[in-house]
Amino acid sequence: MATAANIAIGLVALLHVYFLVLEMFLWDKPFGRRVFKTTPEYAAASKTLASNQGLYNGFLAAGLLWGLTLGAAGLEVKIFFLCCVIIAGVFGAITASRAILFVQALPGIVALALLLP
């Protein structure tokens, strides 16, 4: 089960690296605007805010990867950052888009469920 949990955690980390790239570098590009369904004007006006949000997603990914590098000693680190991912996903679903619950929170919940005994 530990291997499955670590694979799931790695996938959640990669997902957050993807979010970082989308929000920091592709927000105002055609692909980013298509993903987030924004207009060029809105994307330009909110680019700094999105970049900041992308940085936070990078911190989540870094924390999960750090927990993975610690092996068994990283259990608490993995739990903490997965909880952060889940809370961020639930908050995003409440305040921004219900889809965030499935794209961000659900993968975190699955990884956490696999991680806990």
N, C-alpha and C positions, 0 to 999 in steps of 0.2 A: 504494500500500500504506500510505503514511503516513496517509491519510485514514481508511482502514478501521481502522488501529491506534488513531487518536485517537478514533474513534467507540466502539470497544470499550473503551478506557480510560474514556471518559465514562460508558459504561453500567456499568462496574465501580464507578466513583465513585458513581453514583446508587444502585446496589445497596447500597453501604455507608452512604449517607445513609438509605436505607430501614431497614437494620439498626439504625442509630442511633435512629431514631424508634421502631422496635419495642422495643428494649431500654431506652431511656431514658424513654419516655413511655407505651408501650402494654403493658409487661410484665405488669402486674397487671390490665389491662382484659380483657374477654371475648375480643377479637380476638387480643391478645398471648398469652393463655393457650391459646387454640385453636392458634395457630401453633406454640407451643413445647410444647404438650401438658402443661401444668402445672395443678395444682390451685390454687384461690384461696389456700390456706394456704402452699403452696410459693412461689407468686408473691409473696406478702406478705413472707415470710421472706427471699427472695433478691433483692428489688427493688433494694437498694443495690448489690449485686454486679452485677446485670444493667445497671444504669445506668452503672457504671464500664466495663463491657464495651462498651456503646453508645458511650461517649465515645471509646474506642480506635478503634472503627469510623469515627467521625467524623474522627479524625486521619488514618486511611488515605484517606478520601474527600478531605480537604483536601489531602493530599500529592499525590494523583493530579490534582486540579484545578489545583494550583499548577504541576505539571509541564506540564499542557496549556497554561496561560497563558504559559509560557516559550517555547513553540514548539519549534524545532529545538534550542535551547539547553537544553531541559528533558529531553533524552533520558535522562541519568543519573538524574534525579529520578524520571521515570516508571518506569525499570527498578527502582530501589530500592524504590519503593512497591508496584509489582506483585509483586516478590519477597516483600515483607512480607505482602501479601494471600495469596499462595500458601502461604507458611510457616504463617500463621495458619490457613488453611483445612485444611492437612494436619494440623496439631496438633489442631485442633478435631475433625477426622474420627477421629483416633486416640483422643482423650480424651473426646469428648462424643457425637457422632453421625456416622455414616458419610455422612449426607446433606450435611454441611457440605463434604465433598470436591467434590460436584457443584454446590452452591449458591454457594460462595465460591472454592474453589481453581481449579476448572475455568474459570470466566470469566476469572480472572487469568492462567491458563496460555494461554488463547486470545489474550488481549490482548497478552501478552508475546511470544508466537510471531509475531503480526502486527507487533509493534514491531521485533523484531530482524531484521537484514538476512539 
